[in-house]
Amino acid sequence: MNKRTNLSRGYAYALVSAGILATTAIFIRYLTQTYQLPALVLAFWRDGLVALTLLLILRWLKPNLLRIERRHLGYLVGYGFVLAIFNSSWTLSVAINGAALATVLVYCSAGFTALLGWWLLKERLDGIKLLAVAFSLGGCVLVADALNPSAWQTNLAGILTGVLSGLGYAVYTLMGRSASQRGLNPWTTLCYTFGFATLFLLVFNLLPGEFLPGAAVRIADLLWLGKSWVGWGILFMLAAGPTLVGFGMYNTSLIYLPSSVVNLIVTLEPVFTALLAFLLLGEMMTGMQILGGMVILAGVVLLRVGEGRVS
């Protein structure tokens, strides 16, 4: 398989990942608003359901993918911790800030990833990629209506969780790239990473004294949804759709593309989110949001042209 084919496959996986991940904020917003589900409790069940589902699927279809070498264990534990931090801060950011500001803050990860990838993984950081980063981040600001001062009326906790989610997403991306370089199968990585993240999130929720915002106050809070089968069903959809399939596609794309490229393509997520919100919730896109979508697409085109020159 030639390099151009690999690039095309990588872009396809990344674009599909962006479309599926676009439903994440909608599910999270619904669960936290309708059921007042604590953010870290939601993150715990989301990751746990993903890990359990993957474990059952892999054990049934490809049990050999559940075997890992001992030398990878510490890496996967660390990867799970990073995922737990990211999912906690992202879920909490959506609950505190709302979808617009949370989306802008988490997608500052594109800049973090490009710079960290250049520094730590020696990935190329040429002028085209820098320009694409600027287009991507600028487009996200417009799509999320962040130029509207009222969108920035938030507290310190909201800002900190948003920035932390962006940094966590960048580190998660880089570790995903490193996992593929280590020869780890993306589904193996996903299963173990979400499994370890679930354990860390359980610890986060059981810390005494309401140490973390959005965590369970009592052990019983872990069963917050009680007998609400609709709520549990939506939570499972969140795990099976944007989390399981979305992250799976995301990790697979990292096999074919540099982490900074994948992270830039996935910045199409707010565009898809706005479109889904219009179709499913009747939310109208403003002219500024449409302009932002066009700016993000321009960044992706720039990126594609730059990669084409390399190939």
N, C-alpha and C positions, 0 to 999 in steps of 0.2 A: 504494500500500500504506500503510495507516494505521499510526499509532504503536503501537497495541495489537498489531497483527499482527507488527510488527517485534520487539516485546518478546517475544512468544510464540516466534517463530522463534529469537531469541537464546537464550532459556532452553532450548529444545529442543537446539540445538547444544551448549550448555555442559554439559547433563546427559549427552548421549551422549559427549561428550569425557571427562567424569569417569569414566563406566563403562569406556571403553576404556583410559584412562590408568591405571586401577586395576590392570591386569595388569603394569605396568612393574616394580614392586618384585619381583613373583614371578619374572619372567624374569631380572632382574638378580641376584637372590639365588641362583637356580639356577645361573647361569653362573659367578658368582664362587665359589660353594661347590663345585660339581661339578667344574669345570675349573680352579679357582684363577686365572681370567682376570683380569689386572690391570685395575683400575677405569678408568684412562685409555685403555688399549688397547680395552676394551669400548666406552667412549664414542666413541672414534675410529671404530671400525667401525660403530657404531650410526648416527652422524651421516652417515658416508660412504655407507652403503647407502641411507639416506633420500634424500640428495642425488642419487645415481645413479638410483634408481628414479623420483624425481620428474622428473629431467631427461629420461629416456626416455619417460615417460608424456606429459609436456607437449610434447615434440618431436613425438610421434606424433599427439596429439589436438588440442593448442592451441599451436602453435609461437609464436604472437604473444605468449603470456604470458611467454616467455623474453626478450623485449625490454624493456629498462629504460632510462630516461633517465639520462644521466651524472650529473645532480644528485642522484640517489638512491643512487649507488654507495657513497659514503662512509658514508651512513647504514646501508646493508645490511652493510658490512664491520664497523661498530661493533656492529650487531645480532648478527652472527655471533660476534663476540668475547664478547658477553654470554652467548649461548647456549653457547659452549664452556666458559665459567666455570661456568655453571649445571649443565650436564650432567656436567662433571668432578666438581664438589663433591657433586652429588646421588648419582652412582654411587659415589663414594668414601664418602659418608656411609652408604649402604645397606650397603656392604661392611664398614665399621668398626662402625657402631652397631647394625645389624640393622634390620628393617623398622619396628618400633614407634617407636623414638626418632627415626629418620631422617624418618618421616612427620610427627611432631610438629614437628620443627625446620624442615622445608621449608615447612610450612603456617603458620609465623609470617609468611609472605609476605602473607597476607591483610591483616594490620594494616599492614605496610609499604606495600602497594599502595594501600590506602585513604588513608593519610596522604600518600604521595608523589603520588597522583593528585590529591588536593585541593591540594597545594602547587604541583606542576609543571603539571598540566593543568587546574586550576581546576574539577575535578569536585566535585559537591555532597557534603557530609559532614554529613548531618543526624543527628538523634537515633536514628531507626530504623536507619540504616546502622551507626552506632556500636554499637547494641545487637546487631545482626546479626553484627558483627565479633566481639563478645564471645561470643555463642552459638557461632559457628563455631569460634573458637579453643578455647573451653572444651570443646566436643564432640570436637574432635580430640584433646585431652589425654586424655579419657576413652576414646575408641576405641582409642588407641594404648597404653592402660594406663600412661600416664606418671605416674599417682599412685602407682604401685608403685615404691618406692625402688630396687629392683634394676634397673629399666629405665633408671635414670640412671647406672649404674656404667659410665662410659666415660672415655676419656682426653681430653686437651685437643684433640688433632687431630680426634677425632670431633665434639666440640662445635663447633669452629671450622668444619669442613666442613659441618656441619648448618646452622648459622646462615648461612654463606655461601650455601648452596643456597637458603635461604629468601629472602635478600636478592636473589640472582640471579634467582630466579623472579619476584619483584616487579618488578625492572627489566625483565625479559623481557616481562612483561605490559604494562607501560606503553609499551614500545617497540612492541609489537604494536598497541596502540591508536593510537599515533602513526602507524604504517605505514598503517592504514586511513584516517586523516585525511589522509594525503599522497596518497591515491588509488591506493595499491599493491594489486594483487590478492593475496589471502591465499596462493594457491598459488605465485605468483611470489615473494612474500616468503619463504615456507617453503623453496623450492628454493634461492634464493641464500643465505638465512641459514644453512641446514644445510651448504651448500657451503663458505662461508667458515669456519663453525665447524669443519668437517673439517680445513681447512688449519691453523687455530690449534691443534687437538688434535694434529695431526701434529708441529707445532713443540714442543708441550708434551711429547710422548713422546720427542722426539729431543734434548731439552736434556741436556747432559752432566752427569755426576756424580750421578745419581739426585736431581736437584734437586727434583722433585715426587713426593710419595708416590703409589703406584699407577701410575706411568708405566713405559714399557718401559725395561729396563736396557740391552738391546742392540737393534739394528735387527731382528734375527731374532724378537724377542719380539712384533713386530707380527703375526706369523703364529703366535701362541701355540696356536691350536686345531689347527694342523697338518692332518692328514688326518681329523679328527673331523667327518664330514659331519653328524652329529646336532647337534654343537655349533654349526656354521655355520648349520644350519637354524634352530635356536632363536634365534640372533643375528639372522637375517633376519626371523623372526617378530616379534622385539622391535622391529625397525626398521619393518616393514610395518604392524604392528598399533598398539600404543600410541603409537609415535613418529609415524609418517606420518599415519595416520587420526586419532589422538587429538589431535595438535598441529594438524592441519588443521582439525578441528572447532573446536578452541580458538580459533585465529586467526580463523575465520569468525564465531564468536560475538561477537568484539570489534567487528565492524562494527555490530552491533545494540545492544550493551550497554556501559556504562562498564566500564573495566578492573577496578575494585574489585568490581563486581557479579559479573563473570565469575569472578574469583578466589575469591569466596565460594562460588559454586555448585560450583566444582571441588573445594572442600573435602569434597564428598561422596565423593571418591576413596577415603579410608581406609575408609569404610563399605562401598563396593563391594569393596575389597580384602579386607576381613574376610569378606565373603560368599563371594567366590571362593575364598579360602583354606579356608573350611569345605566348600564343594562339591567342590573339586579336591584339596585336601590333607588333608581330614579335621580341620582345626583348628576347635576349638569357640570360639564367642564367649562371653565372660563376661557376666554381668549388667551390669557397668560399661560394657562395650563397646556393648551394646545401648542402654543409657541414653545413651551418647555419641552414637550414631547418631540417636537421637530429638532430642537437643539440636541437632545440626547441621541436621536437617530443620526444626526450629523456626526456626532462623536463616534458612534459605532461604525459609520461608513469610513470615517478617517482611519479608524483602527484597522478595518478590513483592508483598506488600500495599503496601509503601512505593512501589514503582515504579508500581503500579496507580493510586495516588493522584496521582502526577505526570502520568500519561497522561490 
